[in-house]
């Protein structure tokens, strides 16, 4: 896609990659985010989510690839793209000697005239003690302070790294509600997370990352549909893995995972009963001791994709 063809309010990455020493933190992949809506990058710790976000804004220089944010090409130190976006880092770095009010003023310095008023109003809605010095804030309060600063400026793009990390359930829900409000105004929101519940609640679309690679991407409605179409089978006794895989392949269903005596498949037929019928009638397939269909959660889908538990 040429730069001229990228819509305003869109984040477009083409082949961005970054290596630190011998570790390839982000492998080249393409992604187009927006315009508008909330997109989540989901993946386990160390999957490259934070590095990818920092590269988009020029905070970490990419080794290769290009990016455009709201029609502006990432170049040099990234100042031009950062004028079109706000950023909330995953790490906590604050000036403890400042009050919350003073810190918000510093965070939005150089932004539009109404940014400070919006930042203060948001912080007050989160019940932050704005006249207290930030050194006395808890971890969660500091994150809410950074969040208030990131949502205040009038820009078309928000890039947020783990915005709800360390927050209690009430504050987490408030933060996610604010992000949905931003999307309703037409702002493009990109956030990273490893919390499946908040991705399901807040995001319209999900990018799945693991070990620096983009594994998959889809909207959350389809994500939920896919979780509901997983069928998990457990077989009794000793089953030859090669024979089991061959028998399952004959069903025409997509094999997601086979581990020991347990297999998980994706039923893509519409309606799904045709695929289930092929599965139950498959020749050479041992009779399962249990079969679960349509009841697997997003946490279980995450486990099927990544081989580890989500949170």
C-alpha positions in Angstrom: 0.0 0.0 0.0 1.4 3.4 -1.0 1.5 6.2 1.5 -1.1 8.1 -0.5 -3.5 5.1 -0.2 -3.3 4.9 3.7 -6.3 6.6 5.2 -5.9 9.4 7.8 -6.3 8.2 11.3 -4.6 4.9 10.4 -1.4 3.3 11.7 0.3 1.3 9.0 3.4 -0.7 9.6 5.3 -2.5 6.8 8.1 -4.9 7.7 9.2 -3.2 11.0 11.8 -5.3 12.7 14.2 -4.9 15.6 17.1 -7.0 17.0 18.8 -6.5 20.4 22.1 -8.3 20.3 21.3 -11.9 19.3 17.6 -11.6 20.1 15.2 -10.7 17.4 12.5 -8.8 19.4 10.2 -8.1 16.5 10.3 -10.0 13.2 9.1 -8.2 10.0 5.4 -8.2 9.6 2.7 -5.9 8.1 -0.2 -4.4 10.1 -2.8 -1.8 9.4 -4.7 -0.4 12.4 -7.7 1.9 12.2 -9.0 4.3 11.2 -10.9 4.4 14.5 -11.7 1.6 16.9 -9.7 -0.1 19.6 -7.1 -2.6 18.5 -5.3 -4.8 21.0 -2.0 -6.5 20.6 -2.2 -9.7 22.6 0.6 -12.0 23.6 2.7 -13.3 26.5 5.4 -11.3 28.1 8.5 -11.1 25.8 6.4 -11.4 22.6 7.6 -8.1 21.3 4.5 -6.0 22.0 6.2 -3.1 23.7 9.1 -2.9 21.2 6.6 -2.8 18.3 4.7 0.1 19.9 7.9 2.0 20.6 9.1 1.6 17.0 5.9 3.0 15.7 6.5 6.3 17.6 10.3 6.5 16.9 11.2 5.8 20.5 13.1 2.7 19.4 14.6 3.0 15.9 13.6 0.0 13.7 16.3 -2.0 12.0 14.2 -2.2 8.9 10.7 -1.4 7.6 8.5 1.7 7.5 5.5 3.1 9.4 2.9 5.8 8.7 0.7 7.3 11.4 -2.2 9.5 10.3 -0.5 10.0 6.9 2.9 11.0 8.4 5.9 8.8 7.7 8.1 7.7 10.6 11.4 9.4 10.0 14.3 10.7 12.1 13.6 10.8 15.8 9.8 10.4 15.3 8.8 13.9 16.3 6.5 14.3 13.4 4.5 11.1 14.2 4.4 11.9 17.9 2.6 15.2 17.1 -0.2 13.0 15.7 -0.3 10.5 18.6 -0.1 10.2 22.4 1.8 7.4 24.2 1.5 5.7 27.5 4.6 3.7 28.4 4.5 0.3 30.1 7.1 1.4 32.6 6.5 3.8 35.4 8.7 6.8 35.1 7.5 9.9 37.0 8.8 13.0 38.7 8.1 12.3 42.3 8.7 15.9 43.5 5.8 17.2 41.4 2.2 17.2 42.5 -0.2 15.3 40.3 -1.5 18.6 39.0 2.0 19.8 38.1 2.8 16.5 36.5 -0.2 16.5 34.3 0.8 20.0 33.2 4.2 18.7 32.3 2.8 15.7 30.4 0.6 17.8 28.1 3.0 20.7 27.6 3.1 21.7 24.0 -0.3 20.1 23.2 -3.5 22.0 22.4 -4.9 24.6 24.8 -7.6 22.4 26.2 -5.4 19.4 27.0 -4.6 20.3 30.6 -8.3 20.9 31.5 -9.2 17.5 30.0 -6.3 15.8 31.8 -7.3 17.3 35.1 -11.0 16.3 34.6 -10.1 12.7 33.7 -7.7 12.4 36.7 -10.4 13.8 39.0 -12.9 11.2 37.7 -10.4 8.6 38.6 -10.2 10.1 42.1 -6.5 11.0 41.9 -5.2 13.3 44.7 -3.9 16.0 42.4 -2.4 18.2 45.1 -0.3 15.3 46.6 3.2 14.8 45.4 3.6 11.9 43.0 6.2 10.2 45.1 3.4 9.3 47.5 1.2 7.7 44.8 0.7 4.0 44.6 1.7 2.0 41.5 -1.8 2.1 40.2 -2.3 5.8 40.9 0.9 6.5 38.9 -0.5 4.5 35.9 -3.7 6.4 36.1 -1.8 9.7 36.1 0.0 8.6 32.9 -3.3 7.4 31.4 -4.9 10.8 32.1 -2.1 12.6 30.3 -2.2 10.2 27.4 -5.9 10.6 26.8 -6.1 14.4 27.1 -4.5 15.9 23.9 -6.7 16.3 20.9 -4.9 13.9 18.5 -6.3 11.2 16.2 -4.1 8.3 17.6 -3.5 6.8 21.0 -0.8 4.2 21.7 -1.0 2.6 25.1 1.3 -0.1 26.6 -0.6 -2.2 29.2 -2.8 0.7 30.3 -4.6 -1.3 33.0 -1.6 -3.1 34.5 -1.7 -3.0 38.3 -5.2 -1.5 38.5 -8.1 -2.8 40.6 -11.2 -4.1 38.8 -13.1 -0.8 39.3 -10.4 1.4 37.9 -9.7 -1.1 35.1 -13.3 -1.0 34.0 -13.2 2.9 34.1 -10.1 2.9 31.9 -11.6 0.6 29.4 -14.8 2.6 29.3 -12.8 5.7 28.5 -11.1 3.9 25.6 -14.4 2.9 24.2 -15.5 6.5 24.4 -12.4 7.5 22.5 -13.2 5.0 19.7 -16.8 6.4 19.6 -15.3 9.8 18.8 -13.4 8.3 15.9 -10.0 8.1 17.6 -7.7 5.2 16.7 -6.6 3.4 19.9 -3.8 0.8 19.9 -3.1 -1.0 23.2 -1.0 -3.9 24.3 -2.3 -6.4 26.8 -2.0 -9.9 28.1 -5.4 -9.7 29.8 -7.9 -11.6 27.7 -10.9 -10.3 29.6 -10.1 -6.7 28.8 -9.3 -7.4 25.2 -12.7 -9.0 24.9 -14.4 -6.1 26.6 -12.6 -3.2 24.9 -11.2 -4.2 21.6 -12.8 -4.4 18.1 -9.8 -6.2 16.7 -6.9 -8.3 18.0 -3.4 -8.9 16.8 -1.7 -12.0 18.2 2.0 -11.9 18.8 4.5 -14.5 20.0 8.3 -14.4 20.0 8.2 -11.2 17.8 6.0 -12.7 15.2 2.5 -11.8 14.2 0.6 -15.1 14.5 -2.9 -14.0 13.5 -5.3 -11.1 13.5 -9.1 -10.9 13.6 -12.0 -8.9 15.0 -13.1 -9.8 18.5 -16.5 -10.9 17.2 -14.9 -13.5 15.1 -12.5 -14.3 17.9 -15.4 -15.2 20.2 -17.0 -17.2 17.3 -13.8 -19.1 16.9 -13.6 -19.9 20.6 -17.2 -21.2 20.4 -16.3 -23.5 17.5 -13.5 -25.3 19.1 -14.1 -29.0 19.9 -11.9 -30.8 22.4 -11.6 -34.5 22.4 -10.0 -36.8 25.0 -9.2 -40.4 24.2 -8.8 -43.4 26.5 -5.8 -45.5 26.9 -2.7 -45.4 24.6 -3.3 -43.9 21.2 -0.7 -43.8 18.5 -0.1 -40.0 17.8 0.6 -40.6 14.1 -2.5 -42.7 13.6 -4.6 -40.2 15.6 -3.4 -37.3 13.5 -4.1 -39.2 10.3 -7.6 -40.1 11.4 -8.3 -36.5 12.4 -7.0 -35.1 9.1 -9.5 -37.2 7.3 -12.4 -35.3 8.9 -11.5 -32.1 7.0 -11.5 -30.1 10.3 -8.6 -27.9 11.2 -6.3 -29.5 13.7 -5.4 -26.8 16.3 -3.5 -28.9 18.8 -2.8 -32.6 19.6 -1.2 -33.2 23.0 -1.0 -36.7 24.4 -4.5 -38.1 24.6 -6.2 -34.7 24.0 -6.9 -33.1 20.6 -8.5 -29.7 19.8 -10.0 -29.0 16.4 -11.7 -26.0 14.8 -15.1 -26.6 13.2 -15.3 -24.1 10.3 -18.5 -25.6 8.7 -21.5 -23.4 8.7 -23.7 -24.8 10.2 -21.2 -26.6 12.4 -23.2 -29.8 12.7 -21.9 -31.0 9.3 -18.3 -30.9 10.6 -19.2 -32.5 13.8 -20.9 -35.3 11.9 -17.8 -36.0 9.8 -15.8 -36.1 13.0 -18.0 -38.6 14.8 -18.2 -40.8 11.7 -14.5 -40.7 10.9 -13.0 -44.1 10.1 -10.1 -45.2 12.2 -10.8 -42.6 14.9 -11.0 -44.1 18.4 -14.1 -43.4 20.3 -13.4 -40.4 22.5 -13.9 -40.7 26.3 -15.1 -37.0 26.3 -16.1 -34.4 23.8 -16.6 -30.7 24.5 -17.9 -28.3 21.8 -19.0 -24.7 21.9 -18.0 -24.2 25.5 -14.3 -23.4 25.4 -13.4 -19.9 26.7 -11.2 -17.3 25.3 -8.6 -18.4 27.9 -8.7 -21.8 26.3 -8.4 -20.4 22.8 -5.3 -18.5 24.0 -3.8 -21.7 25.4 -4.4 -23.4 22.0 -2.7 -20.5 20.2 0.3 -20.0 22.5 0.6 -23.2 24.5 0.3 -21.4 27.8 -2.3 -20.0 30.1 -3.8 -16.5 29.6 -4.8 -14.3 32.5 
